Amino acid sequence: MILVGEYTHLPDWLPTRPGSGILALERGADGSYQERGVCGMKNPSYLVPGGGGSLYAVEEGSEGGLVRLQKTPDGTYAAAETVRFPGSGSCHICLNSRTDMAYVSNYDSGSLTAVRCAPGGMEVTQELSYSGNGPDPNRQAGPHIHSSWLSPGGEELFVADLGTDRIYRYLPGQDGTLSPNPRQPSISFPPGSGPRHMAFHHSLPAAYVTAELSNQVFLLRFGPDNTAQVQDSWPTTQQKGSTVLTAHLQLSARYGMLYTCVRGADELVWFFVDPDSGRLSPRGRCSSGGRFPRHFLLDEESGSLLAANQLSGDVCVFRVGPNGDVEPAPAQRINAPSAAVVVKI
């Protein structure tokens, strides 16, 4: 099943229709997707599957919110529990199944919230605040925590701050409490780049980071002492403008590719990943099929890529060839007003 989170409450200046919550899609035998149902909730801008038929969603707004949903007998989802906290603009969840912790990134307040997700109930256990700014007066007047990511073994949590051009490194304790990595508390990025999302290489001591403001993909290399440095970068687009913004990325071991999406340019872009060095080579690009692709899902099992176009209000389904190239014309267009995120469960 595919789930699509849709913004339901929008500012007046945003030229798009509000959505209904979480849209469930089922893939048929012919490869097309049909609507299975809708779970109504406010601004589920990021979704993460949990164990035991659970699903976690942030509720993006003026107050921080994490919602745990449970699968219903008809195959859709219903809200089971909500925890609220002081952060605002909650936009990303990193789930650590080993410690039953969820780390929620709060963009507007520039904070990170740790929530214990025990079977008996959810509880906020830690709030981390940040300070500083960057050179962009409109987007970097203060910290903006956009995402957090566990290292492949789960030993570290990396927290991306778009507002200060840094990724912070934390060591989770046995109870999930975070403490700064004393060897390297943070990784610096070029001023004005705006790190957003991150992905770790499946076999090399390397990771990739999308920069929303400078429209680049950065390659991080980890040395023998496990400290990381920016080694190289590649542009995602040649288009310029304040609304040209690189967003999500996904690595594919099967295809040996890195995929990303660029809002404003409204493109899907993919790079060949050198298996020995991890360096990228531009491979292809195509239209996202709509406007403002905020997120996408590369489904290797079905050989398809689903792009969530927020402003045109649709999810476009693209076929992916055996060599990893995305076919330029979408095979299907699904109505999904204010689509923000698409995940597979």
Residue pairs with C-beta under 8 A, 6 or more apart in sequence:
1 24
1 25
1 26
1 27
1 36
1 75
1 344
1 345
2 24
2 25
2 26
2 27
2 33
2 297
2 299
2 306
2 342
2 343
2 344
2 345
3 22
3 23
3 24
3 25
3 47
3 55
3 77
3 342
3 343
3 344
3 345
4 22
4 23
4 25
4 308
4 315
4 334
4 336
4 339
4 341
4 342
5 21
5 22
5 44
5 45
5 46
5 47
5 57
5 339
5 340
5 341
5 342
6 18
6 19
6 20
6 21
6 22
6 23
6 44
6 336
6 337
6 338
6 339
6 340
7 18
7 19
7 43
7 45
7 60
7 310
7 338
7 340
8 18
8 19
8 20
8 21
8 40
8 41
8 42
8 43
8 44
8 338
9 18
9 42
9 43
9 61
10 16
10 18
10 338
14 311
15 311
16 310
16 311
16 312
16 313
16 337
16 338
17 313
17 337
17 338
18 337
18 338
19 313
19 336
19 337
19 338
19 339
20 38
20 40
20 337
21 38
21 39
21 40
21 41
21 42
21 44
22 38
22 39
22 41
22 44
22 47
22 55
22 57
22 69
22 77
23 35
23 38
23 336
24 35
24 36
24 37
24 38
24 39
24 75
24 76
24 77
25 33
25 34
25 35
25 36
25 315
25 334
26 33
26 34
26 36
26 75
27 33
27 302
28 34
31 302
31 304
31 331
32 317
32 331
32 332
33 317
33 332
33 334
35 334
36 75
36 76
37 74
37 75
37 76
38 76
39 69
39 76
39 77
39 78
39 79
41 57
41 59
41 67
41 69
41 79
42 59
42 61
42 65
43 58
43 59
43 60
43 61
44 57
44 58
44 59
44 60
44 67
44 340
44 341
45 58
45 60
45 90
45 91
45 340
45 341
46 57
46 58
46 60
46 90
46 91
46 92
46 93
46 340
46 341
47 55
47 56
47 57
47 93
47 341
47 343
48 55
48 56
48 57
48 93
48 94
48 95
48 102
48 343
49 55
49 56
49 343
49 345
50 56
50 68
50 95
50 97
50 117
51 97
53 70
53 71
54 68
54 69
54 70
54 71
54 80
55 68
55 69
55 70
55 71
55 77
55 345
56 66
56 67
56 68
56 69
56 93
56 95
56 102
56 117
57 66
57 67
57 69
57 93
58 65
58 66
58 67
58 90
58 91
58 92
58 93
58 104
59 65
59 66
59 67
59 82
59 90
60 89
60 90
60 91
61 88
61 89
61 90
62 88
62 108
63 84
63 85
63 86
63 87
63 88
64 84
64 85
64 86
64 87
64 88
64 90
64 104
64 106
64 109
64 111
64 113
65 82
65 83
65 84
65 85
65 90
66 82
66 83
66 85
66 90
66 93
66 102
66 104
66 113
66 115
66 122
67 79
67 81
67 82
68 79
68 80
68 81
68 82
68 117
68 122
69 77
69 78
69 79
69 80
70 77
70 78
70 80
71 77
72 78
81 121
81 122
82 122
83 115
83 122
83 123
83 124
85 104
85 113
85 115
85 124
85 127
86 109
86 111
86 127
87 104
87 106
87 108
87 109
87 111
87 112
87 113
87 127
88 106
88 108
88 109
89 106
89 107
89 108
89 109
90 104
90 105
90 106
90 107
90 113
91 105
91 106
91 107
91 146
91 147
92 104
92 105
92 146
92 147
92 148
93 102
93 103
93 104
93 105
94 102
94 103
94 105
94 147
94 148
94 149
94 150
94 157
95 101
95 102
95 103
95 117
96 102
96 103
96 150
96 154
96 157
96 172
96 176
98 154
99 172
99 174
99 175
99 176
100 116
100 117
100 118
100 176
101 114
101 115
101 116
101 117
101 125
101 172
101 176
102 114
102 115
102 117
102 122
103 112
103 113
103 114
103 115
103 148
103 157
103 159
103 178
104 112
104 113
104 114
104 115
105 112
105 145
105 146
105 147
105 148
105 159
105 160
106 112
106 113
106 145
107 144
107 145
107 146
107 162
108 144
109 129
110 129
110 130
110 142
110 143
110 144
110 145
110 161
110 163
111 127
111 128
111 129
111 130
111 143
111 145
112 127
112 128
112 130
112 145
112 148
112 159
112 178
113 124
113 126
113 127
113 128
114 124
114 125
114 126
114 127
114 128
114 176
114 177
114 178
115 122
115 123
115 124
115 125
116 122
116 123
116 124
116 125
116 176
125 175
125 176
125 177
126 177
126 178
128 159
128 178
130 143
130 145
130 161
130 163
130 164
130 168
131 142
131 143
132 142
132 143
132 161
132 163
132 164
132 166
133 140
133 141
133 142
133 143
133 163
133 164
134 140
134 163
134 164
134 165
134 191
134 192
134 194
135 191
135 192
136 192
136 194
136 213
138 242
139 162
139 163
139 194
139 213
140 162
140 163
140 164
140 165
140 192
140 194
140 213
141 163
142 163
143 161
143 163
143 164
144 161
144 162
144 163
145 159
145 160
145 161
145 162
146 160
146 161
146 162
146 195
146 196
146 197
146 212
147 159
147 160
147 196
147 197
147 198
148 157
148 158
148 159
148 160
149 157
149 158
149 160
149 197
149 198
149 199
149 200
150 156
150 157
150 158
151 157
151 158
151 200
152 200
152 202
154 172
155 171
155 172
156 169
156 170
156 171
156 172
156 181
157 169
157 170
157 171
157 172
157 178
158 167
158 168
158 169
158 170
158 198
158 207
159 167
159 168
159 169
159 170
160 167
160 195
160 196
160 197
160 198
160 209
161 167
161 168
161 195
162 194
162 195
162 196
162 212
162 213
163 194
165 188
165 189
165 190
165 191
165 192
165 193
165 194
165 195
166 186
166 187
166 188
166 189
166 195
167 186
167 187
167 189
167 195
167 198
167 209
168 180
168 185
168 186
169 180
169 181
169 184
169 185
169 186
169 187
170 178
170 179
170 180
170 181
171 178
171 179
171 180
171 181
172 178
173 179
183 225
183 226
183 227
184 226
184 227
184 228
187 220
187 228
187 229
187 230
188 230
189 195
189 209
189 211
189 218
189 230
190 211
190 214
190 230
190 233
192 213
192 214
193 211
193 213
193 214
193 216
193 218
194 211
194 212
194 213
194 214
195 209
195 210
195 211
195 212
195 218
196 209
196 210
196 211
196 212
196 246
196 247
196 248
197 209
197 210
197 247
197 248
197 249
198 207
198 208
198 209
198 210
198 249
199 207
199 208
199 249
199 250
199 251
199 258
200 206
200 207
200 251
201 207
201 208
201 251
201 273
201 278
202 251
202 253
203 253
203 275
204 278
205 221
205 222
205 223
206 219
206 220
206 221
206 222
206 231
206 278
207 219
207 220
207 222
207 228
208 217
208 218
208 219
208 220
208 249
208 251
208 258
208 280
209 217
209 218
209 220
210 216
210 217
210 218
210 236
210 246
210 247
210 248
210 249
210 260
211 217
211 218
211 233
211 246
212 245
212 246
212 247
213 245
215 235
215 236
215 237
215 244
215 245
215 246
215 262
216 233
216 234
216 235
216 236
216 246
217 233
217 234
217 236
217 246
217 249
217 258
217 260
217 271
217 280
218 230
218 232
218 233
219 230
219 231
219 232
219 233
219 278
219 279
219 280
220 228
220 229
220 230
220 231
221 228
221 229
221 231
221 278
222 228
223 229
232 279
232 280
234 271
234 280
234 282
236 246
236 260
236 262
236 267
236 269
237 244
237 246
237 262
237 265
237 267
237 269
239 262
239 264
239 265
241 264
243 263
243 264
244 262
244 263
244 264
244 265
245 262
245 263
245 264
246 260
246 261
246 262
246 263
247 260
247 261
247 262
247 263
247 293
247 294
247 295
248 260
248 261
248 294
248 295
248 296
249 258
249 259
249 260
250 258
250 259
250 260
250 296
250 297
250 298
251 257
251 258
251 259
251 273
252 258
252 259
252 298
252 300
252 324
254 300
254 324
255 300
255 320
255 323
255 324
256 272
256 273
256 275
256 324
257 270
257 271
257 272
257 273
257 283
257 324
258 270
258 271
258 273
258 280
259 268
259 269
259 270
259 271
259 296
259 298
259 305
259 326
260 268
260 269
260 270
261 267
261 268
261 269
261 288
261 293
261 294
261 295
261 296
261 307
262 269
262 293
263 292
263 293
263 294
263 310
264 292
266 287
266 288
266 290
266 291
266 292
266 293
266 309
267 285
267 286
267 287
267 288
267 293
268 285
268 286
268 287
268 288
268 293
268 296
268 305
268 307
268 318
268 326
269 282
269 284
269 285
270 283
270 284
270 285
270 324
270 325
270 326
271 280
271 281
271 282
271 283
272 280
272 281
272 282
272 283
273 279
273 280
274 280
274 281
283 324
283 325
284 325
284 326
286 318
286 326
286 327
286 328
287 328
288 296
288 307
288 309
288 316
289 307
289 309
289 314
289 316
289 318
289 330
289 333
290 307
290 309
290 311
290 312
290 313
290 314
290 316
290 333
291 309
291 310
291 311
291 312
292 309
292 310
292 311
292 312
293 307
293 308
293 309
293 310
294 308
294 309
294 310
294 339
294 340
294 341
295 307
295 308
295 339
295 340
295 341
295 342
296 305
296 306
296 307
296 308
296 342
297 305
297 306
297 342
297 343
297 344
298 305
298 320
299 305
299 306
299 344
303 319
303 320
303 321
303 322
304 317
304 318
304 319
304 320
304 331
305 317
305 318
305 320
305 326
306 315
306 316
306 317
306 318
306 342
307 315
307 316
307 318
307 330
307 342
308 315
308 336
308 339
308 340
308 341
308 342
309 315
309 316
309 339
310 338
310 339
310 340
313 335
313 336
313 337
313 338
313 339
314 333
314 334
314 335
314 336
314 339
315 333
315 334
315 336
315 339
315 342
316 330
316 332
316 333
316 334
317 330
317 331
317 332
317 333
317 334
318 326
318 327
318 329
318 330
318 331
319 326
319 327
319 331
320 326
320 327
321 327
